Amino acid sequence: MIESGTGHPQMGPLADVNADLSQRVVVDTEAMTWEPSPSGTVWRKPLYRTGGELGSVTSLVRFAPGGGFREHSHPEGEEILVLAGVFSDEQGDYPAGTFLMNPHGSRHAPRSQSGCTLFVRLRQYPGEDRPRRVEDTRAPAGWQPGLVEGLRVRPLYAQGGFPENVALVRWEAGTRFHRHSHWGGEDILVLKGE
């Protein structure tokens, strides 16, 4: 980290993290340490990063109480799942369980009065015609039966012409799914259980 004349921390070049998408990677986020961000009030655990501070990133992000970033844009979009606390921007306050999808070119000044923890994917949704989405995943509505007994699925985002299929999935104890392939890859964040 390099100190600038403004007193705010400025980050040096950031190394790629798990950038070889041809390799299977399992990351224990509990064993990782929090890294500072340029704001000085927000920390992150990078799970995937390519292209440094301006490239594609998937990470856990923690805002200190009162923490935030200056207003900025999101080329190629942003996806957020609020894991704990309340995340805020000019368009509202989002408690734990809220899923947000901010499309290409959207702008905001994110902050958290009480502090929060997020799962964030940046610069991974190119496309001019994607909508902004806000979903309260705590509501029982929206959960559907899965393809096998014991599996429930809460779709969050899919759009014709784009490859992403984002969902929350609940597995009852002992549930098994048939062997299958993900030709475009798959990201899984385990929130509870194993």
C-alpha positions as CSV (number, residue, x, y, z in Angstrom):
1,M,0.0,0.0,0.0
2,I,1.3,3.5,-0.9
3,E,0.1,6.6,1.0
4,S,-1.0,9.5,-1.3
5,G,-0.9,13.2,-0.5
6,T,-4.6,13.1,0.4
7,G,-4.1,10.8,3.4
8,H,-6.1,8.0,1.7
9,P,-4.4,4.7,1.0
10,Q,-3.6,4.0,-2.6
11,M,-3.1,0.5,-3.8
12,G,-0.1,-0.7,-5.7
13,P,-0.5,-3.2,-8.6
14,L,-2.7,-6.2,-7.6
15,A,-1.8,-9.7,-8.6
16,D,-4.2,-12.0,-10.4
17,V,-6.0,-14.5,-8.2
18,N,-7.2,-17.9,-9.4
19,A,-7.2,-16.4,-12.9
20,D,-6.7,-19.7,-14.8
21,L,-10.3,-20.6,-15.4
22,S,-9.3,-24.0,-16.8
23,Q,-8.3,-25.1,-13.3
24,R,-10.7,-26.2,-10.5
25,V,-10.1,-24.1,-7.4
26,V,-11.5,-24.5,-3.8
27,V,-11.0,-21.6,-1.5
28,D,-11.5,-21.6,2.3
29,T,-12.6,-18.0,2.9
30,E,-12.4,-18.4,6.7
31,A,-8.6,-19.0,6.4
32,M,-8.1,-15.9,4.2
33,T,-7.1,-12.5,5.6
34,W,-8.9,-9.3,4.7
35,E,-7.0,-7.0,2.3
36,P,-7.5,-3.2,2.3
37,S,-9.2,-1.4,-0.5
38,P,-8.5,2.1,-1.8
39,S,-11.2,3.5,0.4
40,G,-9.5,2.8,3.7
41,T,-12.9,1.8,5.2
42,V,-13.6,-1.3,3.1
43,W,-11.7,-4.6,3.1
44,R,-11.9,-7.6,0.8
45,K,-11.0,-11.2,0.3
46,P,-10.4,-11.8,-3.5
47,L,-11.6,-15.2,-4.7
48,Y,-11.0,-14.4,-8.4
49,R,-9.2,-11.5,-9.9
50,T,-7.7,-10.7,-13.3
51,G,-6.5,-7.3,-14.5
52,G,-5.8,-5.8,-11.1
53,E,-8.0,-3.0,-9.7
54,L,-9.7,-2.4,-13.1
55,G,-10.3,-6.0,-14.1
56,S,-12.8,-8.7,-13.4
57,V,-13.1,-9.5,-9.6
58,T,-15.1,-11.9,-7.4
59,S,-14.6,-11.2,-3.7
60,L,-16.0,-11.1,-0.2
61,V,-16.2,-7.4,0.8
62,R,-16.5,-6.0,4.4
63,F,-17.5,-2.4,5.1
64,A,-16.6,-0.9,8.4
65,P,-19.4,1.0,10.2
66,G,-19.6,4.3,8.4
67,G,-17.4,2.9,5.5
68,G,-17.9,3.5,1.9
69,F,-16.6,4.5,-1.5
70,R,-16.8,7.7,-3.5
71,E,-19.3,7.6,-6.5
72,H,-18.0,5.4,-9.3
73,S,-19.4,3.6,-12.3
74,H,-19.5,-0.1,-13.1
75,P,-18.4,-1.0,-16.6
76,E,-19.6,-4.5,-17.4
77,G,-21.9,-4.5,-14.3
78,E,-21.8,-5.5,-10.7
79,E,-23.5,-8.3,-8.7
80,I,-24.0,-8.1,-4.9
81,L,-25.4,-10.5,-2.3
82,V,-25.6,-8.9,1.1
83,L,-24.4,-11.5,3.6
84,A,-24.6,-9.5,6.8
85,G,-25.5,-6.0,7.9
86,V,-27.1,-3.3,5.7
87,F,-25.6,-2.1,2.5
88,S,-26.7,1.3,1.1
89,D,-26.4,3.6,-1.9
90,E,-28.5,6.4,-3.4
91,Q,-31.3,4.1,-4.4
92,G,-31.9,2.5,-1.0
93,D,-30.8,0.4,2.0
94,Y,-30.4,-3.4,1.4
95,P,-30.4,-5.8,4.4
96,A,-28.8,-9.2,4.6
97,G,-30.4,-11.5,2.0
98,T,-30.7,-8.8,-0.7
99,F,-29.4,-9.6,-4.2
100,L,-28.6,-6.7,-6.4
101,M,-27.5,-6.6,-10.1
102,N,-26.3,-3.2,-11.3
103,P,-26.0,-3.2,-15.1
104,H,-23.1,-1.9,-17.3
105,G,-22.4,1.8,-16.8
106,S,-24.5,2.1,-13.6
107,R,-23.1,4.6,-11.0
108,H,-23.4,4.7,-7.2
109,A,-21.6,5.7,-4.0
110,P,-21.9,2.6,-1.8
111,R,-21.7,2.8,1.9
112,S,-22.8,1.1,5.1
113,Q,-23.8,3.0,8.3
114,S,-23.7,-0.1,10.5
115,G,-21.1,-2.1,8.5
116,C,-21.9,-5.1,6.3
117,T,-20.4,-8.1,4.5
118,L,-21.0,-8.7,0.8
119,F,-20.3,-11.3,-1.9
120,V,-19.4,-9.2,-5.0
121,R,-18.7,-9.9,-8.6
122,L,-17.4,-6.9,-10.7
123,R,-17.0,-6.4,-14.4
124,Q,-18.4,-9.8,-15.4
125,Y,-21.7,-8.8,-17.1
126,P,-21.0,-7.0,-20.3
127,G,-24.1,-5.9,-22.3
128,E,-26.0,-2.7,-22.7
129,D,-29.5,-4.1,-22.3
130,R,-29.3,-5.8,-18.9
131,P,-31.8,-4.5,-16.3
132,R,-31.1,-3.5,-12.7
133,R,-32.4,-6.1,-10.3
134,V,-33.1,-6.1,-6.6
135,E,-34.4,-9.3,-5.0
136,D,-35.2,-10.0,-1.3
137,T,-34.1,-13.6,-1.0
138,R,-35.5,-13.9,2.6
139,A,-39.1,-13.9,1.3
140,P,-40.4,-17.5,0.9
141,A,-41.9,-16.6,-2.5
142,G,-39.7,-17.4,-5.4
143,W,-38.3,-20.8,-4.1
144,Q,-39.0,-23.6,-6.5
145,P,-38.5,-27.4,-6.4
146,G,-35.2,-28.5,-7.8
147,L,-34.5,-31.3,-10.3
148,V,-34.0,-33.9,-7.5
149,E,-35.8,-34.6,-4.2
150,G,-34.4,-32.4,-1.4
151,L,-33.3,-29.6,-3.6
152,R,-34.9,-26.1,-3.7
153,V,-33.8,-23.3,-6.1
154,R,-34.3,-19.5,-5.9
155,P,-33.6,-18.1,-9.3
156,L,-32.0,-14.6,-9.2
157,Y,-30.9,-13.8,-12.7
158,A,-31.0,-15.3,-16.2
159,Q,-31.6,-13.4,-19.5
160,G,-31.8,-14.7,-23.0
161,G,-28.7,-14.0,-25.1
162,F,-26.4,-14.0,-22.0
163,P,-24.7,-17.0,-20.5
164,E,-25.3,-16.4,-16.7
165,N,-27.7,-18.3,-14.6
166,V,-27.6,-17.0,-11.0
167,A,-29.5,-18.8,-8.2
168,L,-29.5,-19.6,-4.6
169,V,-29.8,-23.4,-3.9
170,R,-30.8,-25.2,-0.7
171,W,-29.9,-28.8,-0.2
172,E,-31.5,-30.9,2.5
173,A,-29.2,-33.3,4.4
174,G,-28.4,-36.4,2.3
175,T,-29.4,-34.8,-1.1
176,R,-27.4,-36.0,-4.1
177,F,-27.5,-34.5,-7.5
178,H,-26.6,-36.5,-10.7
179,R,-23.1,-36.0,-12.2
180,H,-23.2,-33.2,-14.8
181,S,-20.9,-30.7,-16.6
182,H,-20.7,-26.9,-16.6
183,W,-19.2,-26.1,-19.9
184,G,-18.9,-22.4,-19.1
185,G,-17.7,-23.0,-15.6
186,E,-19.5,-22.6,-12.3
187,D,-19.0,-20.5,-9.1
188,I,-20.3,-21.8,-5.8
189,L,-20.3,-19.9,-2.6
190,V,-21.3,-22.1,0.4
191,L,-23.2,-19.9,2.9
192,K,-24.2,-22.5,5.4
193,G,-23.5,-26.2,5.9
194,E,-21.1,-28.1,3.7
